[in-house]
Amino acid sequence: MDSKHAILWPVIISLVVHLTLITATGAIDLRQNIPDMEILAVSLEELYPDIPYQEENEWVNEKNPTDNDDENKVAIDDGWREDTVDLGSLDTKYADYLQLIKRRILRVWEYPQKAFEKNEEGNVIVRLSIDADGKLAHTVLLTSSGFPELDKGALNVIKDVAPFAPLPEYYNLSRLHVVALFRYRIRN
């Protein structure tokens, strides 16, 4: 009986001490409020690029001198509908579809080796246009990182993961433009 007590007490004391240490270290933030930086990240925040968004097919409103201002003009619905959304948008209408795009990108996105070797960092903003059938219509570099390798890396990853799933019918869109921020950071 005494040999059991001799073994049991140190085990109980050890458990109590370990639980106390685990609880204490969990309550203390040893990072000193230094945020963790991810090596690669697709930003989930909404962004507003410096370059204003311009449609490819802009409507030109030219006034013909023969037009009468009092006329009622009727808009013609040609059935073509577009919308633009940030990849990190929390809009419930697009959230599931955008999540699918993010997952596809994150599966193949890598830091360009040459840029990594040169310690190049930066943000790249890209607009990808997806047709209703999921086909990638085009990609546009909206804001450059200042480093060609990072810019090409962001554009190429979009092309590599295309085509995408068809747009859900309830979107009632012919094309969806998605603006994505690619943040390239090297952890120190």
ABEGO torsion letter per residue (X at the ends): XAAAAAAAAAAAAAAAAAAAAAAAAAABBAAGGBBBBBABBBBABBBBBABBBBBABBBBBBBBAABBAABBBBBBBAGBBBBBBBAABABAAAAAAAAAAAAAAAAABBBBAAAAAAGBBEBBBBBBBBBAAGBBABBBBABBAGBAAAAAAAAAAAAAAOBBBBBBAAAGBABBBBBBBBBBBBBX
